[in-house]
Amino acid sequence: MKNNMKSLCLLPLMACLFTPLGYAEDCDNATTQADMNACAGRQYQAADKTLNSVYQQITQRLKGAADTKKRLVGAQRSWVSWRDAECEFAASGVSGGSVYPLVHLNCLTAQTSSRTEALKEYLKCQEGDLSCPVPAQ
């Protein structure tokens, strides 16, 4: 499990590796592969930051529920492993090519955004909803 957390921490760094000095600021008009890769890296970093914020909100609500928090951590680690494997597979058709970072990072962004939306649903739990593991605020 420690390796999964290491890869989770290294993903934002990986995005930086594909960010050349002097990248285009205007991602809507990026024309070079390097600029598109850099933009995809920044989009992934933003999605990851949002995910981490929502995850932290949930862990705050679970402060008094150690077993439930442990399950959340396990679920998140499993999800990170799945996401990484899924995106490696999704980008495998362009493995070794200059477009690989773009395809891989776009997948990471999409999967991370999807997970964020799923976690946000736990923050909407109503008091008394026994099917929801996160207490209402």
C-alpha positions as CSV (number, residue, x, y, z in Angstrom):
1,M,0.0,0.0,0.0
2,K,2.9,2.3,0.6
3,N,3.9,2.0,-3.1
4,N,0.4,3.2,-4.0
5,M,0.7,6.3,-1.9
6,K,4.2,7.0,-3.4
7,S,2.7,6.8,-6.9
8,L,-0.1,9.1,-5.7
9,C,2.4,11.6,-4.6
10,L,4.5,11.3,-7.7
11,L,1.7,11.9,-10.2
12,P,1.7,15.7,-9.8
13,L,5.5,15.6,-10.2
14,M,5.1,13.5,-13.3
15,A,2.9,16.3,-14.8
16,C,5.7,18.7,-14.1
17,L,8.2,16.6,-16.1
18,F,6.0,17.2,-19.1
19,T,5.9,20.9,-18.5
20,P,8.6,22.6,-20.5
21,L,10.0,26.0,-19.5
22,G,8.2,28.7,-21.4
23,Y,4.9,26.8,-21.9
24,A,1.9,28.5,-23.4
25,E,-0.3,30.2,-20.9
26,D,-3.3,30.0,-23.2
27,C,-4.3,26.4,-23.2
28,D,-7.2,27.0,-25.5
29,N,-4.8,28.0,-28.3
30,A,-1.9,25.6,-27.5
31,T,-0.5,24.4,-30.9
32,T,2.6,22.4,-30.0
33,Q,2.6,19.0,-28.5
34,A,4.7,20.2,-25.6
35,D,2.3,23.0,-24.9
36,M,-0.7,20.6,-25.0
37,N,1.1,18.2,-22.7
38,A,1.9,21.1,-20.3
39,C,-1.7,22.2,-20.3
40,A,-2.9,18.7,-19.6
41,G,-0.5,18.5,-16.7
42,R,-1.9,21.7,-15.2
43,Q,-5.5,20.5,-15.7
44,Y,-4.6,17.3,-13.9
45,Q,-2.9,19.1,-11.1
46,A,-6.1,21.3,-10.6
47,A,-8.3,18.2,-10.6
48,D,-6.0,16.4,-8.1
49,K,-6.1,19.5,-5.8
50,T,-9.9,19.5,-5.9
51,L,-10.0,15.8,-5.1
52,N,-7.7,16.2,-2.2
53,S,-9.8,19.0,-0.8
54,V,-13.0,17.0,-1.0
55,Y,-11.2,14.0,0.5
56,Q,-10.0,16.1,3.4
57,Q,-13.5,17.4,4.1
58,I,-14.7,13.8,4.3
59,T,-11.9,12.7,6.6
60,Q,-12.7,15.7,8.9
61,R,-16.3,14.5,9.2
62,L,-15.0,11.0,10.0
63,K,-12.7,12.1,12.9
64,G,-14.7,10.2,15.5
65,A,-15.2,7.1,13.3
66,A,-11.8,5.4,13.0
67,D,-13.1,2.2,11.4
68,T,-15.1,4.1,8.7
69,K,-12.1,6.4,8.1
70,K,-9.9,3.3,7.7
71,R,-12.3,2.0,5.1
72,L,-12.2,5.3,3.2
73,V,-8.4,5.3,3.1
74,G,-8.5,1.7,1.8
75,A,-11.1,2.5,-0.8
76,Q,-9.1,5.6,-1.9
77,R,-5.9,3.6,-2.2
78,S,-7.7,1.0,-4.2
79,W,-9.2,3.6,-6.4
80,V,-5.8,5.2,-7.1
81,S,-4.4,1.9,-8.1
82,W,-7.4,1.3,-10.4
83,R,-7.2,4.8,-11.9
84,D,-3.5,4.5,-12.6
85,A,-3.9,1.1,-14.2
86,E,-6.9,2.2,-16.2
87,C,-5.1,5.3,-17.6
88,E,-2.0,3.3,-18.4
89,F,-4.2,1.0,-20.4
90,A,-6.2,3.8,-22.0
91,A,-3.0,5.5,-23.2
92,S,-1.2,2.3,-24.2
93,G,-2.1,2.8,-27.8
94,V,0.2,5.7,-28.0
95,S,2.9,4.4,-25.7
96,G,6.3,5.9,-26.5
97,G,4.8,8.7,-28.6
98,S,4.9,12.4,-28.0
99,V,1.1,12.4,-27.5
100,Y,1.3,9.8,-24.6
101,P,1.5,12.4,-21.8
102,L,-1.5,14.2,-23.2
103,V,-3.6,11.1,-23.5
104,H,-2.5,9.7,-20.1
105,L,-2.9,13.0,-18.3
106,N,-6.4,13.6,-19.9
107,C,-7.4,10.2,-18.6
108,L,-6.0,10.9,-15.1
109,T,-8.0,14.2,-15.1
110,A,-11.2,12.6,-16.2
111,Q,-11.0,9.8,-13.7
112,T,-10.0,12.2,-10.9
113,S,-12.9,14.5,-11.7
114,S,-15.3,11.6,-11.7
115,R,-14.0,10.4,-8.3
116,T,-14.3,13.9,-6.9
117,E,-18.0,14.0,-7.9
118,A,-18.6,10.6,-6.3
119,L,-16.9,11.8,-3.1
120,K,-18.9,15.0,-3.1
121,E,-22.1,12.9,-2.9
122,Y,-21.0,11.7,0.5
123,L,-20.8,15.3,1.7
124,K,-24.6,15.6,0.9
125,C,-25.7,12.9,3.2
126,Q,-28.9,13.6,5.1
127,E,-29.2,13.1,8.8
128,G,-30.6,9.6,9.4
129,D,-29.5,8.2,6.0
130,L,-28.3,4.8,7.1
131,S,-26.9,4.1,3.6
132,C,-24.4,6.9,3.9
133,P,-21.1,6.4,5.8
134,V,-20.3,10.1,6.2
135,P,-22.2,12.0,8.9
136,A,-24.2,15.0,7.9
137,Q,-22.8,18.3,9.0
